């Protein structure tokens, strides 16, 4: 029986409702599946984003630490700290997102451990850079441990991203199959409900478009993230290169200085030195001193010690004032002598501008300048001494010429006066005899003066030659005593000659090798000098002895003596004690000739006197052979 339209309509409506209900059911299921898929895709996207951010943060940690190691600048540690914090946060988010995935949770645990190891390794490099400097930290980095850790982190992140991509593909495939199946079911069931199918189709189309838009957004997000990573990596690379170039530039500037240069921070810690500083320290310091003046050491400690050095105390005071900002600079010159040479240095300390403060210490070698100054001072002193000696020589020359003129003219005047009287023929025999004796005595005096002048001239010019003979010193001294005895008797002076028993042995013929004429001149000058300065009734003792291979002659008187002031000048030519000038007369050459002749014989002479009016002792020491 055919179904009426009214029944068909409800049937159709019912069928349409059933179809719509069925379509609605399948649409509902499709919507839930799509919602779940979108949720999973979003979760997967967040996982991938977090993994990329972890890689970026780890790179921040790596580049921040490398920047600090290369430059020693704490500014780079900000990247290290930020990267470390962001990595910890991203790992925490991943733990929540991957809680339902045991495989990814295991990978995340491994990644977490690898990051912890990386942090330990980086902090180790930072600590070594702080304590031991760039070279030690560079050697540590060159060990490759950091690279292995980074490769492991990249590998783990890559595996996790691959796993998420794989899950995303599976979910997308399942979703595609489910949508396709539901689509054909709805197509077969919606022949009677085009509107509903169209609506369903529209809904499906709309949802598909949303997914595609989400995929496009995800792709664009990934591209943007990759661009950000590339840009950030390039910026960090340029920053590291700039820091490296800046450090090398600063280092080259320091090494171009010939001065010994060290850079201190505000606490006095040495943070940088140039090659000149290092080379001087290595060649002039012990191992302990070398450690005290190297990078990382406090330079103020060098100024400590118990040596009481005023320069060190002054340096420490002024350096401290510069570090705390009370002074801008100061300089000081100080000696720093080596065992094999004398050296002087100029230390200059300048404040280091900038918010971190500090100081630059420079030591300049000024040895050449100081030596030149000392040589100039010595030349000036020598010139002054030469001028003074020239003035003294000129004065002595004038005094000598005046004295020579006087001493030569005095006996000559007497000779001329008595000669004129004799020429007049008015003198009786007694006066004539006295005149002749006076003329002869003054002529002998003048002759002795001339001989003394000739002798001293020959000695000074080196033309005086000795004629050595084997002579008996006892006999020669006795002969000299007999020669001056009349002069001694005239002043009632007692002359006593004593000699060791040695000179009586072998018939009293013990001899020495000497020029007899010059040796007699030595003895006569000493005896004449003693008689001249010994008062009437005085005594002169002459002694002859032997000591080892030398004959010793002593002439001792109890006369005027010699003052302490004049004693060093007794044997100098033309020198006379002004206190006894009238008493002495002559040119002041007798004792100088004694010394010169004694030294020509290879002997020596010296004088002793306890002071004025306490007598004088002259000792001549001559070699026997």
C-alpha positions in Angstrom: 0.0 0.0 0.0 1.5 3.3 -1.0 2.4 5.7 1.7 0.4 8.9 1.6 2.1 12.1 1.2 1.0 13.1 4.7 2.6 9.9 6.0 5.5 10.3 3.8 6.0 13.8 5.0 6.1 12.7 8.6 8.2 9.7 7.6 10.3 11.9 5.5 10.4 14.3 8.4 11.1 11.5 10.7 13.6 10.1 8.3 14.9 13.6 7.9 15.0 13.9 11.7 16.6 10.5 11.9 19.0 11.5 9.2 19.5 14.8 10.9 19.9 13.0 14.2 22.3 10.6 12.7 24.0 13.4 10.9 24.0 15.3 14.2 25.4 12.3 16.0 28.2 11.9 13.5 28.7 15.7 13.4 28.9 15.6 17.2 31.4 12.8 17.1 33.4 14.6 14.4 33.3 17.9 16.3 34.6 16.1 19.5 37.3 14.3 17.5 38.3 17.6 15.8 38.3 19.5 19.1 40.5 16.7 20.6 42.7 16.9 17.6 43.0 20.7 17.8 43.8 20.4 21.5 46.5 17.8 20.8 47.9 19.9 18.0 48.0 22.9 20.3 49.7 20.8 22.9 52.2 19.6 20.4 52.8 23.1 19.2 53.4 24.3 22.7 55.8 21.4 23.3 57.8 22.3 20.1 57.8 26.0 21.0 59.1 25.1 24.5 61.7 22.8 23.1 62.9 25.6 20.7 62.9 28.1 23.6 64.9 25.7 25.7 67.5 25.4 22.9 67.6 29.2 22.6 68.0 29.6 26.4 70.8 27.0 26.5 72.5 28.9 23.7 72.1 32.1 25.8 73.8 30.3 28.7 76.6 29.1 26.4 77.2 32.4 24.7 76.9 34.4 28.0 79.5 32.3 29.7 81.8 32.4 26.6 81.4 36.2 26.5 82.4 36.4 30.2 85.3 34.0 29.8 86.7 35.9 26.8 86.2 39.4 28.3 85.9 39.0 32.1 83.0 41.4 31.9 80.1 40.6 34.2 77.6 42.1 31.7 77.7 38.8 29.8 76.6 36.9 32.9 73.2 38.5 32.5 72.6 36.3 29.4 73.8 33.3 31.4 71.4 34.0 34.3 68.4 34.8 32.0 69.0 31.7 29.9 69.3 29.5 33.0 66.0 30.9 34.4 64.1 30.5 31.1 65.3 27.0 30.6 64.1 26.0 34.1 60.7 27.6 33.4 60.3 25.8 30.0 61.3 22.5 31.5 58.6 23.0 34.1 56.0 23.6 31.5 57.1 20.6 29.5 56.7 18.4 32.6 53.0 19.4 32.7 52.4 19.1 28.9 54.1 15.7 28.6 52.7 14.2 31.9 50.6 11.6 29.9 53.5 10.6 27.6 55.9 8.2 29.4 58.4 8.2 26.5 58.6 11.9 26.3 58.7 12.2 30.1 61.8 9.9 30.1 63.4 12.1 27.4 62.6 15.2 29.4 64.2 13.7 32.5 67.4 13.1 30.4 67.2 16.6 29.0 66.8 18.0 32.6 69.9 16.1 33.8 71.9 17.2 30.7 71.0 20.9 31.4 72.1 20.5 35.0 75.4 19.1 33.9 75.8 22.0 31.4 75.1 24.5 34.2 77.7 22.9 36.4 80.2 22.9 33.5 79.6 26.5 32.6 79.8 27.7 36.3 83.1 25.8 36.5 84.4 27.8 33.5 83.2 31.1 35.1 84.9 30.2 38.4 88.2 29.3 36.7 88.0 32.6 34.7 87.5 34.6 37.9 90.3 32.8 39.8 92.9 31.8 37.2 92.3 34.1 34.3 91.6 33.8 30.6 94.3 31.3 29.7 93.3 28.7 32.2 89.5 29.0 31.4 90.3 28.8 27.6 92.3 25.6 28.2 89.4 24.2 30.1 86.9 25.1 27.3 89.3 23.6 24.8 88.9 20.3 26.5 85.6 19.8 24.6 83.4 18.9 27.5 81.0 21.8 26.8 80.6 20.9 23.2 79.7 17.3 24.1 77.1 18.5 26.5 75.6 20.9 23.9 75.6 18.1 21.3 73.7 15.9 23.8 71.2 18.6 24.6 70.6 19.3 20.9 70.2 15.5 20.2 67.7 15.1 23.0 65.7 18.1 21.9 65.8 16.8 18.3 64.5 13.4 19.4 61.7 15.0 21.4 60.7 17.2 18.5 60.8 14.2 16.2 58.5 12.3 18.6 56.1 15.2 18.8 56.0 15.5 15.0 55.4 11.8 14.6 52.5 11.9 17.1 51.1 14.9 15.3 51.2 13.1 12.0 49.5 10.0 13.5 46.8 12.3 15.0 46.3 14.1 11.8 46.0 10.8 9.9 43.5 9.4 12.4 41.5 12.6 12.2 41.6 12.5 8.4 40.3 9.0 8.3 37.6 9.7 10.8 36.5 12.8 8.9 36.5 10.9 5.6 34.4 8.1 7.0 31.9 10.4 8.6 31.7 12.4 5.5 30.7 9.5 3.3 28.2 8.2 5.9 26.6 11.6 5.9 26.7 11.8 2.2 24.8 8.4 1.9 22.4 9.4 4.7 21.8 12.9 3.5 20.4 12.3 0.0 17.0 13.2 1.5 18.3 16.1 3.5 20.4 18.2 1.2 20.2 21.2 3.4 21.4 19.2 6.4 24.2 17.6 4.3 25.1 21.0 3.0 25.0 22.3 6.5 27.1 19.4 7.6 29.4 19.9 4.7 29.7 23.5 5.5 30.5 22.7 9.1 33.1 20.2 8.0 34.5 22.6 5.5 34.6 25.3 8.1 36.4 23.0 10.6 38.8 21.9 7.9 39.6 25.5 7.0 40.2 26.3 10.7 42.6 23.4 10.9 44.4 24.6 7.8 44.5 28.1 9.2 46.0 26.7 12.4 48.5 24.7 10.4 49.4 27.9 8.4 49.7 29.8 11.7 51.9 27.1 13.2 54.1 27.1 10.1 54.4 30.9 10.3 55.1 30.7 14.0 57.8 28.1 13.4 59.3 30.3 10.7 59.2 33.4 13.0 60.8 31.3 15.8 63.5 30.2 13.4 64.1 33.8 12.3 64.3 34.9 15.9 66.8 32.1 16.7 68.9 33.0 13.7 68.7 36.8 14.5 69.6 36.2 18.1 72.4 33.8 17.2 73.8 36.4 14.8 73.5 39.2 17.5 75.3 37.0 20.0 78.0 36.1 17.5 78.6 39.8 16.7 78.7 40.6 20.4 81.2 37.9 21.1 83.3 39.0 18.1 83.1 42.6 19.2 84.1 41.7 22.8 87.0 39.6 21.5 88.2 42.3 19.2 87.9 44.9 22.0 89.9 42.7 24.4 92.6 42.0 21.8 92.7 45.7 21.0 93.1 46.7 24.7 95.7 44.0 25.2 97.7 45.2 22.1 97.7 48.7 23.5 98.9 47.6 26.9 101.7 45.5 25.3 102.8 48.4 23.1 104.0 50.3 26.3 107.6 49.8 27.4 106.6 50.7 30.9 105.4 47.9 33.3 101.6 48.4 33.4 99.0 46.7 35.6 95.3 47.5 35.8 93.6 47.2 39.2 90.0 47.1 40.2 88.5 49.2 42.9 89.7 46.7 45.6 93.2 46.7 44.4 93.0 43.3 42.6 95.2 43.0 39.5 92.9 42.3 36.6 95.3 42.8 33.7 99.1 43.3 33.1 101.1 43.8 30.0 104.1 41.8 28.7 106.6 44.2 30.1 105.2 43.7 33.6 105.2 39.9 33.2 108.7 39.8 31.8 110.2 42.0 34.5 108.5 40.0 37.2 109.7 36.7 35.8 113.4 37.9 35.6 113.5 39.8 38.9 111.2 37.9 41.3 111.2 34.7 43.3 108.3 32.3 42.8 106.6 33.7 45.9 107.0 37.3 44.8 105.9 36.4 41.2 102.6 34.9 42.6 102.0 38.1 44.6 102.2 40.4 41.5 100.2 38.3 39.1 96.6 38.6 37.8 94.0 38.0 40.6 96.3 39.1 43.4 95.8 42.2 45.6 98.5 44.8 44.7 98.1 46.5 48.1 99.6 43.3 49.7 102.9 44.1 47.8 103.1 47.3 49.8 102.8 45.4 53.1 105.7 44.1 55.0 108.0 44.6 58.1 110.9 46.2 56.1 109.9 49.7 57.2 110.4 51.1 53.6 109.2 54.6 53.6 108.5 54.4 49.8 106.3 51.4 50.2 104.3 53.0 53.0 103.8 56.2 50.9 102.8 54.1 47.8 100.2 52.2 49.8 98.7 55.3 51.3 98.4 57.1 48.0 97.2 54.0 46.1 94.5 53.5 48.7 93.4 57.1 48.3 93.1 56.7 44.5 91.1 53.5 44.8 88.5 55.2 47.1 88.4 58.3 45.0 90.3 60.8 47.2 93.1 61.2 44.6 93.3 61.3 40.8 97.0 60.4 40.4 100.4 60.4 42.1 104.0 59.7 41.1 107.1 58.6 43.0 110.7 57.8 42.1 112.3 54.9 44.0 115.4 52.7 43.7 115.1 49.1 42.8 118.7 47.8 42.6 119.6 44.4 41.2 122.7 42.5 42.5 124.7 43.4 39.4 123.4 46.9 38.7 121.8 50.0 40.2 118.3 50.9 38.9 115.7 53.6 39.5 112.1 53.6 38.5 109.3 56.2 38.3 105.9 54.8 39.5 102.8 56.6 38.2 99.3 55.7 39.3 96.2 57.1 37.6 92.5 56.6 38.5 90.5 54.4 36.1 87.4 56.3 35.0 84.0 54.5 34.8 81.5 53.2 37.2 83.6 50.2 38.2 86.6 52.4 39.3 90.1 51.1 39.8 93.5 52.3 38.9 96.3 51.9 36.3 99.8 51.4 37.8 102.8 52.1 35.5 106.5 51.7 36.4 109.0 53.5 34.1 112.7 52.6 34.1 114.5 56.0 34.6 117.9 54.5 35.4 119.6 56.3 32.4 118.1 59.6 33.4 119.1 59.2 37.1 122.6 58.1 36.1 122.9 61.0 33.7 121.8 63.4 36.5 124.3 61.8 38.9 127.0 62.0 36.3 126.1 65.7 35.7 126.3 66.3 39.5 129.6 64.5 39.6 130.9 66.5 36.6 129.8 69.7 38.3 131.5 68.6 41.6 134.6 67.7 39.6 134.6 71.0 37.8 134.2 72.8 41.1 137.0 70.7 42.6 139.2 71.3 39.6 138.5 75.1 39.8 139.2 75.0 43.5 142.4 73.1 43.0 143.4 75.5 40.2 142.7 78.4 42.5 144.8 76.7 45.2 147.5 75.9 42.6 147.5 79.5 41.5 147.7 80.7 45.1 150.4 78.2 45.9 152.3 79.3 42.8 152.1 83.0 43.8 153.1 82.0 47.4 155.9 79.9 46.0 157.2 82.6 43.7 157.1 85.1 46.6 158.8 82.6 48.9 161.4 81.7 46.4 162.1 85.3 45.7 162.4 86.0 49.4 164.5 83.0 50.2 166.9 83.5 47.3 167.1 87.3 47.9 167.8 87.1 51.6 171.2 85.3 51.4 172.0 87.2 48.2 171.5 90.5 50.0 173.7 89.4 52.8 176.4 88.3 50.4 176.2 91.6 48.5 176.3 93.7 51.6 179.4 92.0 53.1 181.1 91.8 49.7 180.7 95.6 49.3 182.2 96.1 52.7 185.1 93.9 51.9 185.5 95.8 48.6 185.8 99.1 50.5 188.9 97.8 52.3 187.9 99.5 55.6 187.4 96.2 57.6 189.9 94.9 60.0 191.0 91.3 59.9 188.4 90.0 62.4 185.5 91.6 60.7 186.8 90.6 57.3 187.0 87.0 58.5 183.4 87.2 59.8 182.3 88.7 56.5 183.9 85.8 54.6 182.2 83.3 56.8 178.9 85.0 56.4 179.3 85.2 52.7 180.2 81.5 52.5 177.3 80.5 54.8 174.7 82.4 52.8 176.2 81.1 49.6 175.8 77.6 50.9 172.2 78.4 52.0 171.4 79.7 48.5 173.1 76.7 46.9 171.0 74.4 49.1 167.8 76.2 48.1 168.7 76.0 44.4 169.6 72.3 44.8 166.3 71.6 46.5 164.4 73.3 43.7 166.4 71.4 41.1 165.8 68.1 43.0 162.0 68.6 43.3 161.8 69.5 39.6 163.8 66.4 38.5 161.6 64.2 40.8 158.4 65.6 39.4 159.5 65.3 35.8 160.8 61.8 36.4 164.4 62.7 35.4 166.0 61.9 38.7 168.0 58.7 38.4 169.3 56.7 41.4 172.8 55.2 41.4 172.6 52.2 43.6 175.6 50.9 45.6 176.0 48.6 48.6 176.4 51.0 51.5 176.8 50.7 55.2 173.8 52.6 56.6 175.4 53.0 60.1 178.4 54.7 58.6 176.3 57.0 56.4 174.1 58.1 59.3 177.2 58.7 61.4 178.7 60.9 58.7 175.4 62.9 58.3 175.3 63.4 62.1 178.9 64.8 62.0 177.9 67.2 59.2 175.0 68.8 61.2 176.7 68.5 64.6 178.0 72.1 64.5 174.5 73.4 64.0 173.2 71.3 66.9 176.0 72.4 69.2 175.3 76.0 68.3 171.8 75.4 70.0 173.2 73.1 72.7 171.2 70.3 71.2 172.2 66.8 72.2 172.5 64.3 69.4 172.2 60.6 70.3 172.7 57.8 67.7 171.8 54.2 68.6 171.6 51.1 66.5 170.8 47.4 67.0 173.5 44.9 67.7 172.9 43.5 64.2 174.8 46.4 62.7 177.9 45.6 64.8 178.1 41.9 63.7 180.3 40.8 60.9 182.6 43.7 61.5 179.8 46.2 61.3 179.7 45.8 57.5 176.0 45.0 57.0 174.9 46.9 53.9 171.8 48.0 52.0 171.4 48.7 48.3 170.8 52.5 47.8 172.0 55.7 46.2 174.5 57.0 48.9 174.2 60.6 47.9 170.4 60.6 48.0 170.2 58.5 51.2 172.6 61.0 52.9 170.2 63.8 51.6 167.3 62.0 53.3 169.1 61.7 56.6 170.5 65.3 56.4 167.1 66.8 55.6 165.5 65.0 58.6 168.4 66.0 61.0 168.3 69.6 59.7 164.6 69.8 60.1 164.8 68.3 63.7 167.5 70.8 64.7 165.5 73.7 63.2 162.4 73.0 65.3 164.2 71.8 68.5 164.7 74.6 71.1 168.1 75.3 72.7 169.1 72.6 75.1 166.8 70.0 73.5 167.6 66.5 72.4 167.5 64.5 69.1 167.6 60.7 69.1 168.6 58.9 65.9 167.9 55.1 65.8 168.8 52.4 63.3 167.1 49.0 63.4 166.2 46.0 61.2 162.6 44.6 60.8 162.4 41.6 58.6 163.9 42.7 55.2 163.8 46.4 56.0 166.2 48.9 57.6 164.3 51.3 59.9 165.6 54.8 60.5 164.0 56.9 63.3 164.7 60.6 64.0 162.9 61.8 67.2 163.1 65.3 68.7 161.4 67.0 71.6 160.8 70.2 69.8 157.9 72.2 68.5 155.8 69.2 67.3 153.2 69.3 64.6 149.5 70.3 65.0 146.8 67.7 64.1 145.6 70.1 61.4 148.9 70.3 59.6 150.0 66.7 60.1 148.4 65.4 56.8 150.3 68.1 54.8 153.8 67.6 56.3 155.2 65.9 53.2 153.4 68.1 50.6 155.8 70.4 48.6 155.8 74.2 49.5 153.7 73.5 52.6 154.7 75.1 55.9 152.9 75.4 59.2 152.1 79.1 59.4 152.5 79.0 63.2 156.2 78.2 62.7 156.8 79.9 59.3 159.3 82.4 60.7 161.2 79.7 62.6 161.3 77.3 59.7 162.4 79.5 56.8 163.2 77.8 53.5 160.8 76.8 50.7 159.0 73.8 52.4 160.7 71.3 50.1 163.0 69.4 52.5 160.4 66.8 53.8 158.7 66.5 50.4 162.2 65.6 49.0 162.6 63.0 51.8 159.3 61.3 50.9 160.0 61.4 47.1 163.5 60.0 47.5 162.4 57.3 50.0 159.6 56.1 47.7 162.1 56.0 44.7 164.1 53.6 46.8 161.0 51.4 47.2 160.6 52.5 50.9 158.1 54.6 52.9 158.2 57.4 55.4 155.7 58.5 58.0 155.5 61.0 60.8 154.1 60.9 64.3 153.4 63.8 66.7 151.2 64.0 69.7 150.7 67.7 69.1 152.3 71.1 69.4 155.4 71.3 71.7 155.3 67.5 72.2 158.1 66.6 69.7 158.1 64.7 66.4 159.2 61.3 65.2 160.0 60.6 61.6 160.4 56.9 60.5 162.0 55.9 57.2 161.6 52.3 56.1 163.9 51.0 53.3 164.3 47.6 51.8 167.7 45.9 52.6 168.2 44.4 49.1 
